[in-house]
Each structure stands twice: as C-alpha cells, then as structure tokens.
Amino acid sequence: MHVAAASQLLDVPLPRAAYGTETREGRHALWLGPDEWLILADVLPTPCHDDWAAIGASLVDVSDRQIGLEISGAAADRRLASGCPLDLALAAFPTGAVARTLFHKAEIILWRTAETRFRIETWRSFAPYVTELLNDPAAE
C-alpha cells in the first residue's frame, strides 16, 4: 500500500510509527499496526472503492461497531492502570500515544489525548463493562 496516497485520500497524514497519531481539521489517524490505522472523524472525504483498490488498500467503516469513551483527571492513569498492562507513566506513554491493549478482559484502543486525559475506543458490547470498571471507586 502507498501510505502517502492513502493519506491524500483521507486528507490526514497516516502515522508510520508505533504509538503514532496525526490530526488534521478534526480528523485523527491512529496507528494500530503495520498497514493498519483507525481514523476518527465526523466526516471523511468519500473516495470510491476504485481509488482505494488502485493503491492496494481498503477503507472499512466500523463506526457502528465501537464507541468512544473519555476518562480525565489527575487519577485517570491510575484508574486505567488498574486493568491495563501498559506502562501509562507519561514518559512511557506520552501525550499523543495510542495502543491497542486490554482493559481487564475487554480489548480497547487507548489514546492519550492530553497529560491527564485518555480516549478509549471499544466495541459497543464491551462499553458497559469498561464504564463500570472505570467508575469503580476501588480502582483508585
């Protein structure tokens, strides 16, 4: 796949390194793995299937599959650390970093959007479970 061509079709640069994110005009590209990104946007350009096929890529809409949650505050990293194997210290997981990981038994995509704010993307079916655990006072 031609990353530069895909970036042009999406009108947001695709990050090329682990933990990488890029943002442009309300569109966010999150690196999930080699040749895999999650694009978060209210509206995307609408290139046709042939445009994607021409560069050896595809764009799949998963917006009905998952939901975004936000956790913020001085204790946000500690609450997440109660069920996440990543080192969430700011030096190890800096602002802008993103990773696919687990929160207890739920697969999540964790994105640090500010020093004390995180966005969690998870499947809709896991959202009540994740929310309940995040709201558990014992997690702190």
N, C-alpha and C positions, 0 to 999 in steps of 0.2 A: 504494500500500500504506500502511496505517496502522502506522507504526513502534511507536507506543505499544501498539496492540492485539497486534502480534506479540511485543513484549516481555512482555506479560502471558501469552500462550500459552506462551512459553518459560520464563517465570519468571526472566528475566535481562534487564536493560536492554540494548537494542541501541545500540551507539555510533553517533553520527551524523556523525563527522568522520574524515577520513583519518588513518591510523595508530592509530585508536582501539580500545580494548579495554575490556570490562567483565567483572567477575567477581562471581558470587553463589553461595555454597554449592556450590562445586565445579563450577559451570557457567561457561564462558568464552565470551563473544561477541566475535569478532574482525571488525573492519570490513575488507572486501576491496574494496569499491567502492560506488558509489551503489546502494542497494537489494540489496546482496549481503553476507552475513555468513557466517562459519564458526563453528559452535557446537561447542565441545569439551566433552563431558560423559560421565560414566559412565552416567548415567540422565537422560532428559529426560521432562517431562510428555508425555502421549500425547493431545494434541488430535486430533480426527478431521479428515479431509480437508475436510469441510464447514466446520469452524471456520476453516481457512486460506483456503478459497475465499471465505468471507464477507468477508474483509478484503483480498481481491485478492492473495493471496500463496500460496506453497507451501513445504513443508519436504521436503527431499530427503536421504535417508540415504546418505552417501558413506563410511561408516566402513570398508567393505571395500576401498575404492579407495586409501586413503592410509595412511601410517604416520607416527607422531611420533618424532622423534629429538631428543636434547638434547646440547648442547655447552656446557661451562662451564669456567671458569678464567681466569686473567689473560690468556691468549693467545687466548681464544675469538673475540674480534672480529677479530684479525689472521688467524686461520685462515679465518674466513668471508670476510674482505676479499680473500683470495687468489683468489676466484672469484665475488664478488658485486659488482655495480656500485653498490650503495647506499653512502652515507657512513655508516659504522657508529660514528662518534665519538659518545660519549654525548650530547653537546649536540645533534647532528643526529638521532639515533635513540635517544631516551631510554627508560628502563625503562617497559614497558607498550606501546611502539610495535610495530605489526605492519604488514607489507607483503608483497604478492605480488611476487616477484622471481625472479631466476635465480641458481643456484649452478653455475658453469661452464655446462653445457648442460642442466641439469635445472631445471624450474620448481619453485619452493618457495614456501611461505609462511613468513616469518621473523618470529618474535615474541621480542622482548627481554623476558624474564621477571624479570630482575634485572640489576644492573650488569655482571656477568661471566657471565651465563647466558642462553642462547637456546634456544628450541624451534623445530624445523624440521618442517614438515608437507610431505611429498612423496608422490607416487604410489609405491605399493609397488614397481613395476618399476624406479623410479629409486633406491630406497633403497640397494642395494649400491654403486652408482656414487657416490652422495653420501657414504656412510660411508667408502668407500675414499679419497676425496679429503680428507675431514675428518681421516682418520688418517695422511695423508701428512706425514712429518716435514719435507719440503721446503716445505710450505705456510707454515711459520712463518718 
